[in-house]
Amino acid sequence: MALRINDDIPNLTVTTDQGSFALHDWIGDDWAIIFSHPKDFTPVCTTEFGAVARLDAEWKKRGTKVLGVSVDGVEEHVRWKRDIETAGGAAPQFPIVADDGLEISKAFDMLPAEAYLPDGRTPNDSATVRAVFIIGPDKKLKLSMTYPMTVGRNFGEVLRALDALQLSTGKGVATPADWQVGQDVVIPATLSDDDAKAKFGEFKTVLPYLRMTKAPQ
């Protein structure tokens, strides 16, 4: 069954290069990002892990934990992290799940239930294990994105989406296209004009159903 927005993520116990834990326990009261890869020691994935490692301070600033997933074993992850640091200029501090049994890949609907890893496999055998999941402290899926193997992920966009999710979840607003921190936000259509003014103060009516206001602090 597909994992949809606002579904609880499965509370799997996973093995990583930093030990074993249940996903819900690992998330705790924080936000979390789980990002997956079809194989260690692959070029695009190595650049992506480096990008995530360089953003370590930004994840912490947002109270967000990061978890990598790759369908290789712990020993490969440990060796791969050395390459990631060499190529990316930062040591990955986050754990990487050894999903060689495909438990997460199948539970998060990245691979079909009948999938398996053949002998001599290539990244093409698990190409769809290239997803990003943002999860809230309530353990519910807030956002998911899937990329092909030839397109490196833009983790600046992941940060932007995380900022938008944290603001919209905490302040009861929505964000428009291309929104950046500090820009105006959208007032939900479910609020009357009187209620919107009481909650947000002044706002601009662009269309009867599109009202903009300054982002709540």
C-alpha positions, 0 to 999 in steps of 0.5 A: 500500500502506498504511503500517502501524505498524513499517513503514519510512517511505519515504526520499523526497527532499522540497522544503521552504521550508528546502531539499531533503533525504531524509527518513531523512537529515533524521531522523538519530538523532532522533525525528520528527513529520510532520503534514500539511495539505490546503491553506495559508491555511485556518483550522483548519490555521493554528491547528494550525501555530501550536500546533506552533510554540508547542511548539518547546521541548517538541519539542527537549526530547524530541529530536524534529524536526517537519516540516509537509506541505502540498500547496501550493508553497514560495512559499505556505508562506513567505507562510503562515508569516507568517499563522501567526505572526500568529495563533499568536503564534510563528514556525514554525521547522520546514520545510514540505514542498511536496507539490504533486506529492503524493509524500508524500501518496500514499507515506504512504497519505493519498491514493490513487495516482490522486489529482491536484490539479485546477485551482481545487481546494479543501481538499476535494480533499485532505481526507484529507491531515490526518494525524500520524505519529510516527517513531522514530530507526530510521525506523519508523512508531510512531504515526499519527492522521488527523483530519477538516478540522473538528476541530483536532488536540490537540498536547498529546495528540501530546506525551503519545503521544510521551512514552509512545512514548519511555518504552515503547521505551526501558524495555520497558514499556507505558502505560495509558489516559490515562497522563501522565508520572510515573504508573505503567506496565504491565509486559508480559505476556511477563515472568514475575512473577520477571523483572518483580520482578528488572527493576522491583522492587515491582509491583501485580497488578491482574489476572493479566495486568495488573501496574503499577509505577512508571515507570523513570527 
